[in-house]
Amino acid sequence: MRYEGIKKGIFLERPNRFIAYVEIEGQIEVCHVKNTGRCRELLISGAKVIVQESSHPGRKTKYDLIAVWKGERLINIDSQAPNVIFREWLSSGLYFPDLKTVKSEQKYGNSRFDYYLEAGERKIFVEVKGVTLEQEGVALFPDAPTLRGVKHLQELATCMEEGYEAMVIFIIQMKGIRYMAPNDKMHPEFGDTLRELFHKGAQVLAIDCQVTENEIIPDSLVQVKLNNIFLSW
């Protein structure tokens, strides 16, 4: 996934979830933040950031804030990127060599899942979660309580009861991660529900990304730690 119109800036402040003040080429600009999560450990006054200049007329903001430097690590925070990254990862054919159907935003009952896949005789519903929180080399999700995320996992469990497979894919929007784990300190219910779903037979995978100033691409599978054990692929 590539970005055009990239510029560097210095983050100043975030008055609400949707906008931030960023110094760009000596001017203070109002930027749209492409992530409504907290990102408190990233969006710190003085942090170096990457913005994308928009060419769309009529926009209220000229720039989108898409990535932040955390020390030497560049972290993409674009919440629209994970679904695109997952589709790019699928196109490699390495994990599903017999993939024949890919549908996004697929409805099932009263639910809507990020993807529905058919690979050979397998029928799979997939939820994709973007991960931007890192602590001591460990990727953690979520960075804030997510009742919506818990609901998605519960709905996947219902699909499994009706004969479908379920997958939860964590797209880690950075590189240099030791492993991925649910953030039980932030939202224990999400971690408990994820572990229950795994024990029912769901697949839980994490994929890290190569992130540059104008690109984010899927890279490698990263181990996921549940119940103090590391999941095998």
JOCORZI-V533285 format. One line per field, one symbol per residue. ss: DSSP state (H for helix, E for strand, C for the rest). psi: psi as a letter, one per 20 degrees, with the letter a starting at -180 (. if undefined). burial: 1 if it has 16 or more other ideal C-beta (glycine too) atoms within 10 Angstrom, else 0. Layout:
BEGIN
ss: ???
psi: ???
burial: ???
END
This chain:
BEGIN
ss: CECCCEEEEEEEECCCCCEEEEEECCEEEEEEECCCCCCCCCCCCCCEEEEEECCCCCCCCCEEEEEEEECCEEEECCCCHHHHHHHHHHHCCCCCCCEEEEEEEEEECCEEEEEEEEECCEEEEEEEEEECEEECCEEEECCCCCHHHHHHHHHHHHHHHCCCEEEEEEEECCCCCCEEEECCCCCHHHHHHHHHHHHCCCEEEEEEEEEECCEEEEEEEECEEECCEECCC
psi: pqprkpqqrppgrnhahhqqppooliqpqpqpokojrgkhigmppiqprpqppqjpqiqhqhqpoiqppncippppjoiigghggghhghihjhhmhkpipopqlpqocjqpqgqpqpociqoppppppppippoljppqprjqpnhgggggghhhhgghhjirqqqpoooolrrkpgrqqqnhhgnhhggghgggggiijqpoqpprqppahjqpqqeqpqqpopkjqpqq.
burial: 10100100101101000011110100001011111011100110001011110000000011111111100001111110111111101100000100100100010000101111101000011111111111000011111001001101101100100001111111111110100111100110011011101100011111111010000101000111010000100
END
